[in-house]
Amino acid sequence: MKNEIRFTHKALVEKSKSGDRNAQYQLYELYVDAMYNIGVRFLQVKEDAEDIVQDSFVEAFKNIHKFRYESTFGAWLKRIVINRSLNYLKMKKIPLTPIDEHEYYLSEGIEQNKVNEMDIHKIRNGIEQLPSGYRQIINLYLMEGYDHQEIAEVLDITVSTSKSQYHRAKKKLIEIINK
């Protein structure tokens, strides 16, 4: 089953590798909305997200010969969109919210049930209100499923900083939601 998933849209990918513009357009149509949503979550500006998504598709089709079915095409493309979004934010010099390097451990004093009972709309609005550094960590960890090691590599921070930022972001998100 897992191998079947990796080969989703294989015919379109193979045609795209041979330069078939129609196949590329079909892949674009299949993934553009999902990739745009990822871009908006990271960049918060629709126009910036549109630009990043377009650039990501151009990069993907230019490098499609490097795609080896080690993941799904969608996962491969998603990584391109996330990396481009993060690079864009770095270029704009939007830093992570600073933390005290000595505060790596935060207790789990926040009731998890409070967040579980909130409606999705309220949580999304709360995420949008987070400082950009916190929003990046929340998006990577909760929305995109990255682990702290991957986040550390992508953002060029330590694993402990990723964990600490995540806990602080989660605490801040709960504060925002409970207002």
N, C-alpha and C positions, 0 to 999 in steps of 0.2 A: 504493500500500500504506500509506504513512504517513497519508494522509487517512482511510483506512478505520479505522486504529487509533484516531484521535482521535474517531471516531464510534461507538466501542464502547459498547453499551448506550444508544444514542441514543433509542430508543423509550421506554425507562424514564425517561431524563432528561427528555424532552419531556412525558411524562405527569406526572412529578413537578413540573415547572414549572407545570402547570395545577392542581396541588393534589391529585393522585391519591395518597392515602395508601398504597394497595396497591403502587403503583410505588415509592414512597419506601421502603417496607418491603423490597421486593425488592432495591433498591440497597443498603440497609443490610445485608441478609443477604450480598450479594456481597462487600462490602468490610469488614465489621466485624472479621473476624479479622486481616486484613492491617494495618488501622489500629491495632488493639489491640497487635499485635507492635511496631509503630513506637513507640507510646506507652510500652510496657514498656522498650524499648531506651533511651529517653531518660530516663524517670522512675524506673526501677528498682523502683517500688512498684506492684503490680498494681491496687490500689484507685484510686490516682491516675491510672493509665493508663485505667482504665475510665471515670472521671469525664471525663477529657480527651476520650476518644473520643466519649462521649455528647454532650458540649458541642460537639464538632466537627461531628457529624452535625446537631445542631440548627442550628448556624451555617450549615452547607452548605445545608440545605433552606430555611432562611430567606432565603438569598441565591442560591438556585439560578437565579433569573432573570438573574443576572450571569454565569453560566457560558456562554461563547461558543465552545466547542469549539476553543480555541487549544491545548489539550492534551487528554489523556484525562480523563474524570471522575475516575478513580482518582488521577491525578497532581494534579489540582486539590484533591481531598479530602486527599491526603497532605500537601500544602503547608499546609493548614489545621491538620491534626493536629500537624505539626512546629512550626508557629508557635505554636500553643496550648501545646504542651509546653515550648518554650523560654520563652514568656512566664510559664508557671507556675514554671519554675525561676528565672527572674529575680525573680519575685514573692517566692519563698522565699529570694532572695538567695544562691543557690548560685553562687559566682563561678568563672570560669575559673581554673585553676591559674596563679598568678603566674609571670611570666617576666622575665628581665632584658631590658629594651628594646634592649640593644646586641647581643644574641645572636640574630641573624636567620638566620645560616647554620649549618647543622649538616651535617657530612659524612655520606655514605652508608656509614659504616664497618660497618654491620650487614649480615650476609649475608642476602639476600632468600630464599635457598633454605631456610633454617631455618624461616621462617614458612610457606613453601609446603608443607613436609613435615608440618606439624602437622595434627592432625585438627580438624575444625570445632568439636567440643565443647570442646576445650581452648582454642581461640581465643575462643569465646563466654564461657567462664568467665573468661578473662584480661581481656576487655573489661569484664566486670562488676566486676572488681577495680580497674579504673583510677579515679583521682580523677575527680570529676564533670566537670570542665572538659575533661580529656583524652577522656573517654567521649563528650562532646558532639561534639567535633571528629571523632573516629573514626567515630561514627555518621553524622554529616552527610556526611563525605567518602567513606568506604568503603561504608557501608550504603545511604545515600540518594542518593549520586552527585552531591552538590553540589560545585561547584568552589570554589577559595579565595575568589574574588570574591564568590560567593553567601554563603559562610559568613561572610565579613567583614561583609556587609550585614545578615545575619540576627542575628549576635551583637554587632553594633556594635563591631567591632574592625578593625584594619588588615589588609590582605591579607598583609603580611609576618608579622604576629602569628599569623594563621591557619596559615600555612605552618610557622612555627616550632613552634606548638603541636602541629600534626599530626606533625612529625618527632619531637618529644619524646614524644608519646603513643605513636607507633609503637615507639620505642626502649624505652619503659617496658613496653609490651605484650609485646615480645620477651623482656624480662627476666623478666616474670611467667610467661610460657609456658615458659621454659627452666629454671625453678626445679625 
